[in-house]
Amino acid sequence: MISYYRYIFKQTLDRLSMLSLHLWSKSMSFIPKLPKVSTHKAYILYKLLRGNRIKNKEMWNQIDTCYSACRISELVSDGWLIEKTPILQTTLEKKRVTVKEYFMNTLYRSDVLQAQEIQDFLRRYELQNIKKAS
C-alpha cells in the first residue's frame, strides 16, 4: 500500500515538474542570475549545465565544501530550475539514510544552453580553470 502512495506521489511530482518546465519555457526571455566563475556556485552550475547529477558527498570530495546544498539552494533562488531525487543509501555504520541527487531536466537544460549568456559563462568558466591548471 505504501509503495502505491509513493508511486502516486512520484507521478504527481513528475507532472508538477513538467508543468513548471512548460511555464518556464513560455518565458524563455528570462535568463537566471549567473554566479562569478571563481565560486563554488559556478562549479556546481557548470556541472549541472553539462548534464551531471550531483550529490552533497561528491561535492565534499570535489570542491572541499560541506555547503553544496546551500549553494544549490542559492542557485534555485537565482532562478535556476534544479530538480532533486531522494536516494536511499546505507552508511558504513549500516544506517539507512536518504541522500539527494541534484540535476537539471534535459529539456530545460537544452533550452538554457541556447542562450548566448549561458554559453559565455561556460566558456569563461573553462578558461578560468585552464588558467588555474597551468
N, C-alpha and C positions, 0 to 999 in steps of 0.2 A: 504494500500500500504506500509506503514511504517513497519507494522508487517511482511510483506513478506520479506523486506530487512533485518530486524532483524533475521528472520529465516535463510536466505541465509548466513548472516554474522556468525551466530552461527554454522551453518553446516561447513563453511569454517574453523572457529576456531577449531572445533572438529577434522576435518581432519588434520589440521596442528599439533594439539596436538598428534594425533595418529602417525603421521609421525615422529615427534620428539621423541616420545616414542620408535618407531621402530628403529630409528637410534641410540638411546641411548642403547637399548638392544643389538645391534650389537657390541657395545664396552663396555660390562659389566665389563671388567677388570678395568675400571676407577671407583674408589671409591671417591665420593665428599669429600671435606675437612670437618672434624668433629670439632665442637667447643669444648671448655673446658666445662665440665659438670656443672660448677658453674655459668654459664652465662644465660642471657635471651634467647640468640640464642639457647642454648641447650634445654631449656624448650620448646621453640616453635618447634624445630626439633623433640623432643621427642613426643610431642602431634601429630604432623603430621605423624610421623612414626607409631604411634599407631592407625592411621586411623581417627583422629579427624579433624573436619573442624573448622577453627578459624576465628574470626572477630577481628578487632582492638579494639572495645569496650570491648569484652570479655577479651582481653589481659590486658587492663587497670585494670579491676577488679581482674584478677588472679595474675598478676605479677607486678602490680603498675607501669606500664610504658606506655607512650603515643608514644613510638618509636618502636612499634612492626613491623610496616610496613618497617622501616629501617632495623630491624634485619632480616625480611623475604627477603628483597632485598639483604642483605649481603649473606644469605644462597643461594639464586639463583646465585649470583656472585661466590660463592664457588663451584658451580656445581650441586646443588640440583634442581630437576625438580618439582617446586611448581606451581600449577595452581591456578587461581583465577576466581571467578564468581561474577559479579556485582548483587547486590540485592537492589531493590528499597524499602525504608522504610520511614515511616512518623515519624518525631521527635515530642517531646512534644509540640513544638510550631506550630505543624501542617504543617511543611515544608516537602517536598519530597526530600530525599537525596539518593544517591547511596552509599552503603556500600559494600566493597569487602570481600568475604569469600574465605579463602585460604585453599587448600587441596592438597594431593598427589594422583595421579591416582592410582587405585588399582593394576593394572599390574606393574607399576613402583615400587610401594611400596613393592609388594611381591618379585620382583627381588632384590631390595636393601636389604631387610631383610634376604636374603640368605647369604650375606657376613658376615664373622666372625667378621670383624672390626665393623660392624654396631651392631651386637649382643653384642659385648664387650662394645660399647658405651652405649647401652640401659641398660646393667647390671650396669655399673659404675654410670650412672645417677640415677638409682633406689637405689643403695647403698648409694649414696651421700644424697638422700632425706630421707632415713631411718635414717641416722646419724643426719640430721637436726631435724627430728621429735623427736628424743629421747634426 
